[in-house]
């Protein structure tokens, strides 16, 4: 493995996206003293004041992405919704882009994702692709899951359709229709893979969702599942990464069905909410691992030191405006509790504003503390 001189050097890492994932990535980058430039559309993005260089620009604009990439030695992403044509042209001109543009092009579109899974014999729910709501045929049986093919996030763009009437409330866009899967658990596995083909797989995590917002409320590591199921999930996640020949960090979201099958739901080609627990709980957290992977450095140990539970902090319903974190002092009194605030000055209902990690050698105790944290801290406005 030949390692370039990335550290305290003239090497410039470019990151597309300056949100909370980029902010947490910068913490790890600063350990290595790597010069980092960030492109984001928001002037007050969470990364804006803490990176070496911040450039404001539209991530979906060809010229903004192309011009930004021309000034970097290596380009990576914090969000997959970026201009792919610019990335392809930069790659053709010799710039290293990880994850690779050809993979991002597939993952950006949920229909292409599903086609890729089928082609590579990766287990997934049955589905159909449609170019509009009007094209959804009458022979589709209810209920089913409708997903917008592009630009969905945090539960946005996903709807359980129980009758034809539900179709009237959906946007008329390119979409997929999936079987509604009866499942025991929603799981996720993060896989790191570098250019030498070295891979590391994080423990399987279990996700608990908010009942109405369709957002993750808790991420629990390790998942409270049988070890044989965990090994099966890790094996499938590794197959997904290898099938893509992926370089970087890949989050693979899955269902554990009532019959203990593992079905891949979808993937994210970046650091992910399901891996935030790793900052406190793992030997090598997901953000450092992403950096190691894209720079083709030896990958770190993904195993956990202790049980970890992450609680998402989202804006409370009924509050919009300048944010206040109420009862922060109360959760800081509890052993093993670490809050992460994302630097967003304005809150709104269900906006991701931060997270709290709870670590303990006793999983049951950690879960009880997580419940207490969730009930105590409030993300409101003035």
Buried (B, 14 or more C-beta within 10 A) or exposed (E): EEEEEBEEEEBBBBBBBBBBBBBBBBBBBEEBEBBBBBBBBEEEBBBBEBBBBBBBBBBBBBEBBBBBBBEBBBBBBBBBBBBBEBBBBBBEEEBBBBBBBBBBBBBBBBBBBBBBBEEEEBBBBEBBBBEEBEEBEEEBEEEBBBBBBBBBEBBEBBBEBEEEEBBEEBEEBBBBBBBBBEBBBBBBBBBBBBBEEBBBBBBBBBBBEBEEBBBBBBBBBBBEBEEEBBEBBBEBBBBBBBBBEBBBBBBBBBBBBEEEBBBBBBBBBBBBBBBBBBBBBBEBBBBBBBBBBBBBBEBBEBBBEBBBBBBBBBBBEEBBEEBEBEEBEEBEEEEBBBBBBBBBEEBBEBBBBBBBBBBBEEBEBBBBBBBBBBEBBBBBBE
